[in-house]
């Protein structure tokens, strides 16, 4: 029998499992257990194994992604953490960028640092920006620090010294001293977790890593033990926020790299489909039970970044969260999922999210104690979700409970019937997502109308066509197993690791290629070792980028450069690459200014085969429906009778004019009146606007 692979994606509401073997795929969806996520994972695995008819010894690997680290930061339930900094600088993480992210709101609150002020402790030492020791580390100053850590019951420590990205010797010395005085205490060094310039982001990242380290180390350990108890002897891999796979040892050391692992899996899936189907311009749309994620994908590659904000507190506005400097797939994430709660504010406006009913108690229709009206309740009331077929029939939904929650909540406040209130909830949540997509595209100088929308996640196919209408998109693709899309994306991800180092280099007569080559060689050794440990013998693919700017500017462009030894004449090639990117971004260059490099970023990945291209579209054929039911047309709010199809019954070439619903175990695809759906040779649902 072919060796099997298993992926598990733990979300805020559902835990998704995908099992792949011999070209076949089995999936399942179970409710997440918030207080013990590994229990939900094990329940889902056991159900998936029963469906696939496989035993644990048939597997060659298990891939896992989770929002546990993100949720711990948002909910402020991480470890009691201390931050040791250069003496005199303990308020750097409180001063942040020293600006106002909302200029005219006098009641604006900044996010509180993860480490309270009395646990931000100064240490006597000082290294300058060139690595020169101005003040040796005063080891005696650590004696009262250790006493304070013990007295306060500190569970984790982050160490962040000025200019440690150039030379981390003082940080390493502190770790050794703490290991002697407090054995077993987790210690995070800013020079290892984020060795880049700019103290605030570096220290914020180090503090966040320390804050979630005990929680994630414990969770990863329990998960490994539980998998072993089930009989799994294969390796466990963790999905990272940058779209690669890493071993548990990396997750324990740098758990902050796991914060966006679930959404990254979805973007990997969308990019895989884009390459497979020859789609150059894609908008990835992932809507689950708690959040919606939108990502731009060009030429088969998702947008990437090295900065991310977690726990935004002020209307999801940039600057209102905690900054992290880690490799991430760039996307916009908003509180718009199936469990997002609808309410009416003081101005009689209907609002949806960002808070969610989650898995416990969940939407009112789950009959688990929830009473608030949610997006899922609206979808049930509108006829878009079959109450008896939700999650393959394993989670029966109460239609009347959904209607009652809407009637007594938003409906009563606005004087609306349940159907009208449900329609309003659905329209508001879709407009929230459309607005987020528009802003995300504008901020990056992109357009949306000529893109294909790839929709996955339990709730995305329900709302995808209406979202496309609002964005002016005329083509939607819903892949197979869309309801567990991120878990399927895990199975398509390569083993990969990214290393970044700061080394200021002016591209003038002071350019020193030998110093840069020495730095890059150390980066290659580190990244190669991590990837080789997870994928022994696999060919490695390296990509190199440089963060560059004109002298005097405060922000950089990330420019792709060849991964090859540098020579004195490499300076001109680097300048040409930078100015080409600068001209593409700003439509001009600035003559007479020196170009400088601030950071170097190296990504090493195990080589993977490109996806097989999608065969031509089969001949069109009519498809028999499995039944029909009353559904709401969101464009008119009118109730119409629409045929319902089972996706498993649809052969390639099947054509389905809207309005219609295509049901499967983990989701339902709603096809509106002005669109037509068809099934391609790979089983994807392609939805296109009817000729006008």
Buried (B, 14 or more C-beta within 10 A) or exposed (E): EEEBBBBBBBBBBBBBBBBBBEEEBBBBBBBBBBEEBBBBBBBBBBBBBEBBEBEBEBBEBBBBBBBBBBBBBBEEEBBBBBBBBBBEBBEBBBEBEEEEBBEEEEEBEBBBBBBBEEBBBBBBBBBEEEEEEEEEBEEEBBEEBBEBBEEBEBBBBBBBBBBBBBBBBBBBBBBEBBEEBBEEBBBBBBBBBBBBBBBBBBBBBBBBBBBBBBBBBEBBEBBBEBBEEEEBEBBBBBBBBBBBBBBBEBBBBBBBBBBBBBBBBBBBBBBBBBBBBEBEBBBBBBBBBBBBBBBBBBEBEBBBBBBBBBBBBBEBBEBBBBBBBBBBBBBBBBBBBBBBBBBBEEEEEBBBBBEBBBBBBBBBBBBBEBEBBBBBBBBBBBBBBBBEBBBBEEBEBBBEBBBBBBBBBBBEBBEBEBBBBBBBBBBBBBBBBBEBBBBBBEEEEBEBEEBBBBBBBBBBBBBBBBBBBBBEBBBBBBBBBBBBBBBBBBBBBBBBBBBBBBBEBBBEEEBEBEEBBEBBEEBBEBBBEBBBBBBEEBEBBBBBBBBBBBEEEEEBBBBEBEBEEBEEEBBEBBBEBBBEBBEEEEEEBEEEEBBBBBBBBBBBBBEBEEBEEBEEEBEEEEBEBBEBEEBBBBEEBEBEEBBBBBBEEBEBBBBBBBBBBBBBBBBBBBBBBBBBBBBBEBBBBBBBBEEE
